């Protein structure tokens, strides 16, 4: 219920994940959705955005409840909290 200030990219990551709760997105899929296929940046930048997002929305960023890591695959939004 409280206001959280997110960067555009943090918001876009959250929106992308939350629109398909439970679906796991790879880093490449997230980069494609966030930047488009022409983006030639490093897909690990997604990790930085997720880390910053978790600091802002998770009760305990070290033990995330909302934005989950699926080891070896990517990230997903948990709407079962």
LOTORVO-178425 format. One record per residue: residue in three letters; chain; x, z, y of N, C-alpha, C, CB in turn. Coordinates in steps of 0.05 Angstrom, whole numbers, padded with zeros to 5 digits. Glycine has a CB too. Layout:
+-----+----+--------+--------+---------+---------+--------+----------+--------+--------+---------+---------+--------+----------+
!  aa ! ch ! n_east !   n_up ! n_north ! ca_east !  ca_up ! ca_north ! c_east !   c_up ! c_north ! cb_east !  cb_up ! cb_north !
+-----+----+--------+--------+---------+---------+--------+----------+--------+--------+---------+---------+--------+----------+
! Ala !  A !      X !      Z !       Y !       X !      Z !        Y !      X !      Z !       Y !       X !      Z !        Y !
...
+-----+----+--------+--------+---------+---------+--------+----------+--------+--------+---------+---------+--------+----------+
! end
This chain:
+-----+----+--------+--------+---------+---------+--------+----------+--------+--------+---------+---------+--------+----------+
!  aa ! ch ! n_east !   n_up ! n_north ! ca_east !  ca_up ! ca_north ! c_east !   c_up ! c_north ! cb_east !  cb_up ! cb_north !
+-----+----+--------+--------+---------+---------+--------+----------+--------+--------+---------+---------+--------+----------+
! Unk !  A !  00015 !  00000 !  -00024 !   00000 !  00000 !    00000 !  00017 !  00000 !   00025 !  -00018 !  00023 !    00000 !
! Unk !  A !  00043 !  00003 !   00023 !   00059 !  00004 !    00048 !  00071 ! -00024 !   00053 !   00081 !  00025 !    00046 !
! Unk !  A !  00078 ! -00029 !   00078 !   00090 ! -00054 !    00086 !  00119 ! -00056 !   00077 !   00088 ! -00057 !    00117 !
! Unk !  A !  00127 ! -00079 !   00067 !   00154 ! -00084 !    00059 !  00163 ! -00110 !   00073 !   00156 ! -00086 !    00028 !
! Unk !  A !  00186 ! -00108 !   00086 !   00197 ! -00132 !    00099 !  00215 ! -00147 !   00080 !   00213 ! -00124 !    00124 !
! Unk !  A !  00206 ! -00171 !   00073 !   00221 ! -00188 !    00054 !  00232 ! -00212 !   00069 !   00204 ! -00196 !    00030 !
! Unk !  A !  00254 ! -00222 !   00061 !   00264 ! -00248 !    00071 !  00246 ! -00270 !   00059 !   00294 ! -00253 !    00064 !
! Unk !  A !  00248 ! -00293 !   00070 !   00232 ! -00315 !    00060 !  00238 ! -00320 !   00030 !   00237 ! -00341 !    00076 !
! Unk !  A !  00263 ! -00319 !   00023 !   00271 ! -00325 !   -00004 !  00262 ! -00302 !  -00023 !   00302 ! -00328 !   -00007 !
! Unk !  A !  00264 ! -00277 !  -00015 !   00254 ! -00255 !   -00031 !  00224 ! -00258 !  -00036 !   00260 ! -00228 !   -00018 !
! Unk !  A !  00210 ! -00265 !  -00014 !   00181 ! -00269 !   -00017 !  00175 ! -00292 !  -00036 !   00168 ! -00275 !    00011 !
! Unk !  A !  00189 ! -00314 !  -00034 !   00185 ! -00337 !   -00051 !  00191 ! -00331 !  -00081 !   00201 ! -00360 !   -00042 !
! Unk !  A !  00212 ! -00315 !  -00085 !   00218 ! -00307 !   -00113 !  00195 ! -00290 !  -00124 !   00244 ! -00291 !   -00114 !
! Unk !  A !  00186 ! -00270 !  -00108 !   00165 ! -00253 !   -00116 !  00139 ! -00269 !  -00121 !   00160 ! -00231 !   -00096 !
! Unk !  A !  00132 ! -00286 !  -00103 !   00108 ! -00302 !   -00105 !  00109 ! -00320 !  -00130 !   00104 ! -00319 !   -00080 !
! Unk !  A !  00131 ! -00333 !  -00135 !   00134 ! -00350 !   -00158 !  00130 ! -00334 !  -00184 !   00162 ! -00363 !   -00158 !
! Unk !  A !  00143 ! -00311 !  -00186 !   00140 ! -00295 !   -00210 !  00112 ! -00284 !  -00213 !   00161 ! -00272 !   -00210 !
! Unk !  A !  00101 ! -00274 !  -00191 !   00074 ! -00261 !   -00192 !  00052 ! -00281 !  -00197 !   00069 ! -00247 !   -00166 !
! Unk !  A !  00056 ! -00306 !  -00191 !   00035 ! -00326 !   -00196 !  00032 ! -00332 !  -00226 !   00042 ! -00352 !   -00182 !
! Unk !  A !  00053 ! -00325 !  -00242 !   00052 ! -00329 !   -00271 !  00062 ! -00304 !  -00285 !   00069 ! -00354 !   -00279 !
! Unk !  A !  00047 ! -00282 !  -00283 !   00056 ! -00257 !   -00294 !  00061 ! -00260 !  -00324 !   00036 ! -00234 !   -00289 !
! Unk !  A !  00083 ! -00248 !  -00333 !   00090 ! -00249 !   -00362 !  00106 ! -00274 !  -00370 !   00065 ! -00248 !   -00378 !
! Unk !  A !  00105 ! -00294 !  -00353 !   00121 ! -00318 !   -00359 !  00150 ! -00314 !  -00350 !   00109 ! -00343 !   -00345 !
! Unk !  A !  00168 ! -00321 !  -00367 !   00197 ! -00318 !   -00360 !  00207 ! -00344 !  -00348 !   00213 ! -00311 !   -00385 !
! Unk !  A !  00220 ! -00341 !  -00325 !   00232 ! -00364 !   -00311 !  00263 ! -00361 !  -00313 !   00223 ! -00364 !   -00281 !
! Unk !  A !  00276 ! -00383 !  -00320 !   00305 ! -00383 !   -00320 !  00314 ! -00385 !  -00291 !   00316 ! -00407 !   -00337 !
! Unk !  A !  00339 ! -00380 !  -00286 !   00350 ! -00383 !   -00259 !  00347 ! -00411 !  -00249 !   00380 ! -00375 !   -00259 !
! Unk !  A !  00352 ! -00430 !  -00267 !   00349 ! -00459 !   -00259 !  00321 ! -00465 !  -00251 !   00358 ! -00477 !   -00282 !
! Unk !  A !  00301 ! -00455 !  -00266 !   00273 ! -00460 !   -00259 !  00266 ! -00448 !  -00232 !   00255 ! -00448 !   -00281 !
! Unk !  A !  00276 ! -00424 !  -00227 !   00271 ! -00411 !   -00201 !  00284 ! -00427 !  -00178 !   00281 ! -00383 !   -00201 !
! Unk !  A !  00309 ! -00435 !  -00182 !   00322 ! -00451 !   -00161 !  00307 ! -00477 !  -00156 !   00352 ! -00458 !   -00170 !
! Unk !  A !  00298 ! -00490 !  -00177 !   00282 ! -00515 !   -00174 !  00257 ! -00510 !  -00158 !   00276 ! -00527 !   -00201 !
! Unk !  A !  00243 ! -00487 !  -00164 !   00218 ! -00481 !   -00150 !  00223 ! -00472 !  -00121 !   00203 ! -00460 !   -00165 !
! Unk !  A !  00245 ! -00459 !  -00117 !   00250 ! -00448 !   -00090 !  00263 ! -00468 !  -00071 !   00267 ! -00423 !   -00093 !
! Unk !  A !  00281 ! -00484 !  -00082 !   00297 ! -00502 !   -00065 !  00290 ! -00531 !  -00070 !   00326 ! -00497 !   -00070 !
! Unk !  A !  00279 ! -00538 !  -00092 !   00274 ! -00566 !   -00100 !  00297 ! -00576 !  -00117 !   00271 ! -00583 !   -00075 !
! Unk !  A !  00293 ! -00598 !  -00129 !   00313 ! -00609 !   -00147 !  00338 ! -00619 !  -00134 !   00301 ! -00631 !   -00163 !
! Unk !  A !  00338 ! -00623 !  -00108 !   00361 ! -00634 !   -00094 !  00381 ! -00612 !  -00087 !   00352 ! -00647 !   -00068 !
! Unk !  A !  00374 ! -00587 !  -00092 !   00392 ! -00564 !   -00085 !  00416 ! -00565 !  -00104 !   00377 ! -00537 !   -00088 !
! Unk !  A !  00440 ! -00563 !  -00092 !   00464 ! -00563 !   -00108 !  00479 ! -00537 !  -00106 !   00482 ! -00586 !   -00098 !
! Unk !  A !  00465 ! -00516 !  -00098 !   00478 ! -00490 !   -00096 !  00481 ! -00477 !  -00123 !   00462 ! -00472 !   -00078 !
! Unk !  A !  00490 ! -00453 !  -00123 !   00497 ! -00438 !   -00147 !  00472 ! -00423 !  -00156 !   00520 ! -00419 !   -00142 !
! Unk !  A !  00464 ! -00426 !  -00182 !   00439 ! -00413 !   -00191 !  00441 ! -00383 !  -00192 !   00432 ! -00424 !   -00218 !
! Unk !  A !  00465 ! -00372 !  -00191 !   00468 ! -00343 !   -00191 !  00459 ! -00330 !  -00165 !   00497 ! -00336 !   -00196 !
! Unk !  A !  00454 ! -00347 !  -00145 !   00443 ! -00336 !   -00120 !  00416 ! -00323 !  -00124 !   00441 ! -00358 !   -00098 !
! Unk !  A !  00402 ! -00332 !  -00145 !   00376 ! -00320 !   -00152 !  00380 ! -00291 !  -00159 !   00364 ! -00335 !   -00176 !
! Unk !  A !  00402 ! -00284 !  -00172 !   00408 ! -00256 !   -00179 !  00409 ! -00239 !  -00154 !   00434 ! -00255 !   -00195 !
! Unk !  A !  00422 ! -00249 !  -00134 !   00424 ! -00234 !   -00109 !  00397 ! -00229 !  -00096 !   00443 ! -00248 !   -00089 !
! Unk !  A !  00380 ! -00249 !  -00096 !   00354 ! -00246 !   -00085 !  00337 ! -00226 !  -00101 !   00339 ! -00274 !   -00084 !
! Unk !  A !  00339 ! -00228 !  -00127 !   00325 ! -00209 !   -00145 !  00335 ! -00180 !  -00140 !   00328 ! -00216 !   -00174 !
! Unk !  A !  00361 ! -00177 !  -00138 !   00372 ! -00151 !   -00133 !  00362 ! -00139 !  -00107 !   00403 ! -00152 !   -00132 !
! Unk !  A !  00362 ! -00155 !  -00086 !   00352 ! -00146 !   -00060 !  00322 ! -00140 !  -00060 !   00358 ! -00167 !   -00038 !
! Unk !  A !  00307 ! -00157 !  -00074 !   00278 ! -00153 !   -00077 !  00272 ! -00127 !  -00091 !   00266 ! -00177 !   -00092 !
! Unk !  A !  00287 ! -00122 !  -00113 !   00283 ! -00097 !   -00128 !  00288 ! -00073 !  -00110 !   00301 ! -00096 !   -00152 !
! Unk !  A !  00308 ! -00074 !  -00094 !   00314 ! -00051 !   -00076 !  00291 ! -00045 !  -00057 !   00339 ! -00057 !   -00059 !
! Unk !  A !  00276 ! -00066 !  -00051 !   00254 ! -00062 !   -00032 !  00227 ! -00055 !  -00045 !   00251 ! -00088 !   -00016 !
! Unk !  A !  00222 ! -00064 !  -00069 !   00195 ! -00060 !   -00081 !  00194 ! -00041 !  -00105 !   00184 ! -00086 !   -00089 !
! Unk !  A !  00217 ! -00036 !  -00117 !   00217 ! -00020 !   -00142 !  00220 !  00010 !  -00134 !   00239 ! -00028 !   -00161 !
! Unk !  A !  00205 !  00027 !  -00148 !   00208 !  00056 !   -00144 !  00237 !  00065 !  -00150 !   00188 !  00072 !   -00161 !
! Unk !  A !  00248 !  00053 !  -00172 !   00276 !  00058 !   -00180 !  00288 !  00031 !  -00187 !   00278 !  00079 !   -00204 !
! Unk !  A !  00303 !  00019 !  -00169 !   00314 ! -00008 !   -00174 !  00332 ! -00009 !  -00200 !   00331 ! -00016 !   -00151 !
! Unk !  A !  00343 !  00013 !  -00208 !   00360 !  00013 !   -00232 !  00343 !  00011 !  -00257 !   00377 !  00038 !   -00233 !
! Unk !  A !  00317 !  00019 !  -00255 !   00298 !  00017 !   -00277 !  00274 !  00002 !  -00268 !   00291 !  00046 !   -00288 !
! Unk !  A !  00276 ! -00024 !  -00264 !   00254 ! -00039 !   -00252 !  00229 ! -00039 !  -00270 !   00262 ! -00068 !   -00248 !
! Unk !  A !  00206 ! -00038 !  -00256 !   00180 ! -00039 !   -00269 !  00165 ! -00065 !  -00264 !   00163 ! -00016 !   -00260 !
! Unk !  A !  00171 ! -00079 !  -00242 !   00156 ! -00102 !   -00234 !  00171 ! -00128 !  -00239 !   00150 ! -00100 !   -00205 !
! Unk !  A !  00196 ! -00130 !  -00230 !   00212 ! -00154 !   -00234 !  00232 ! -00148 !  -00256 !   00226 ! -00164 !   -00208 !
! Unk !  A !  00226 ! -00159 !  -00280 !   00241 ! -00152 !   -00304 !  00261 ! -00174 !  -00311 !   00223 ! -00147 !   -00327 !
! Unk !  A !  00284 ! -00166 !  -00322 !   00303 ! -00185 !   -00332 !  00298 ! -00189 !  -00362 !   00332 ! -00175 !   -00328 !
! Unk !  A !  00297 ! -00214 !  -00370 !   00295 ! -00221 !   -00398 !  00322 ! -00231 !  -00406 !   00272 ! -00243 !   -00403 !
! Unk !  A !  00337 ! -00214 !  -00420 !   00365 ! -00219 !   -00426 !  00370 ! -00247 !  -00438 !   00376 ! -00197 !   -00445 !
! Unk !  A !  00388 ! -00261 !  -00426 !   00396 ! -00288 !   -00435 !  00377 ! -00310 !  -00427 !   00398 ! -00287 !   -00465 !
! Unk !  A !  00355 ! -00303 !  -00413 !   00335 ! -00323 !   -00406 !  00332 ! -00324 !  -00375 !   00309 ! -00318 !   -00420 !
! Unk !  A !  00323 ! -00302 !  -00363 !   00318 ! -00302 !   -00335 !  00302 ! -00278 !  -00326 !   00303 ! -00327 !   -00327 !
! Unk !  A !  00280 ! -00283 !  -00310 !   00265 ! -00261 !   -00299 !  00235 ! -00266 !  -00303 !   00271 ! -00259 !   -00269 !
! Unk !  A !  00220 ! -00244 !  -00303 !   00191 ! -00246 !   -00304 !  00179 ! -00224 !  -00288 !   00181 ! -00246 !   -00333 !
! Unk !  A !  00153 ! -00227 !  -00281 !   00138 ! -00207 !   -00266 !  00121 ! -00192 !  -00286 !   00121 ! -00219 !   -00244 !
! Unk !  A !  00122 ! -00166 !  -00285 !   00106 ! -00149 !   -00303 !  00082 ! -00139 !  -00288 !   00123 ! -00125 !   -00314 !
! Unk !  A !  00059 ! -00148 !  -00296 !   00034 ! -00139 !   -00283 !  00020 ! -00118 !  -00299 !   00015 ! -00163 !   -00278 !
! Unk !  A !  00033 ! -00107 !  -00319 !   00020 ! -00087 !   -00337 !  00028 ! -00059 !  -00329 !   00028 ! -00093 !   -00365 !
! Unk !  A !  00037 ! -00055 !  -00305 !   00046 ! -00028 !   -00296 !  00022 ! -00012 !  -00288 !   00066 ! -00031 !   -00273 !
+-----+----+--------+--------+---------+---------+--------+----------+--------+--------+---------+---------+--------+----------+
! end
